[in-house]
Amino acid sequence: MSHPIHRVVSFEAFAAYTLRVAFDDGSEQTIDFSPVLEGEMFGPLRDPALFSAVRLDPEVQTLVWPNGADFDPATLHDWPKVVGKLAAKARGWMRSTQISG
């Protein structure tokens, strides 16, 4: 079974924690990242300055942040289908951070 490979070709800021992301297949997603900004890797992105430092990595063709946070382009492409599961995981990351912190 083969899975489609998606690549991010561009993005633009849309609102707080929200980006409009364009893919190589011509599709776009408007992604509100706020439900998943928890835990050690993604929690720091709640800082608006860090979130806005996002860039497109030309090698892996996805969004990356200076702290090393990134998302698989397929996850971004299929965001409406996966955001619920990711948000549930993020709540777990938040709890584990609170327990260890």
C-alpha positions in Angstrom: 0.0 0.0 0.0 1.4 3.4 -0.9 0.7 6.6 0.9 0.7 10.0 -0.9 3.7 12.2 -0.1 2.7 15.8 0.5 5.0 18.8 0.5 4.3 22.2 1.8 5.1 24.8 -0.8 4.1 28.0 1.0 2.3 29.4 4.0 1.0 32.7 5.4 -0.1 33.9 8.8 -3.8 34.0 9.0 -4.6 34.7 12.7 -3.1 34.0 16.1 -1.6 30.5 16.0 -3.2 30.0 12.6 -1.5 29.6 9.3 -2.9 29.1 5.8 -0.7 26.3 4.3 -0.5 25.4 0.6 0.6 22.0 -0.7 2.2 20.7 -3.9 -1.1 19.0 -4.9 -2.7 22.5 -5.1 -4.7 22.1 -1.9 -4.7 24.4 1.1 -5.5 24.1 4.8 -6.1 26.9 7.2 -4.7 25.4 10.4 -5.3 26.6 13.9 -2.4 25.1 15.9 -3.7 26.3 19.3 -5.2 22.9 20.3 -1.8 21.2 20.1 0.5 23.8 21.6 1.3 21.9 24.7 4.2 19.9 26.1 8.0 20.3 25.9 8.2 20.7 22.1 5.0 22.5 21.1 4.2 24.4 24.3 6.9 27.1 23.7 5.1 28.0 20.5 2.4 29.7 22.6 4.9 32.6 22.6 3.7 34.6 19.7 7.2 35.7 18.8 8.4 32.1 18.6 5.3 30.9 16.7 5.7 33.7 14.1 9.3 32.6 13.5 8.0 29.6 11.6 9.7 29.0 8.2 9.5 26.5 5.4 12.3 24.0 5.4 13.3 23.6 1.8 14.8 20.2 2.4 12.0 18.4 4.2 9.3 20.7 2.7 7.4 21.3 5.9 6.9 24.0 8.5 9.7 24.2 11.2 10.3 26.5 14.2 13.6 27.6 15.7 13.1 25.3 18.8 13.0 22.2 16.6 9.2 21.8 16.5 7.8 20.6 13.2 4.9 18.6 11.8 4.9 15.9 9.1 3.6 17.5 5.9 1.0 14.7 5.6 -0.3 15.6 9.1 -0.7 19.2 8.0 -2.3 18.2 4.7 -4.8 16.0 6.6 -5.2 18.4 9.6 -9.1 18.2 9.8 -8.9 14.4 10.1 -6.1 14.3 12.7 -6.5 17.4 14.9 -8.8 15.6 17.3 -6.2 12.9 18.0 -3.4 15.4 18.2 -5.3 17.6 20.6 -5.9 14.6 22.8 -2.2 13.8 22.8 -1.4 17.4 23.6 -3.6 17.2 26.7 -1.5 14.2 27.7 1.7 16.1 27.1 0.3 19.0 29.2 -0.5 16.6 32.1 2.9 14.9 32.0 4.7 18.3 32.0 2.6 19.3 35.0 3.5 16.1 36.9 7.2 16.3 36.1 7.4 20.1 36.6 
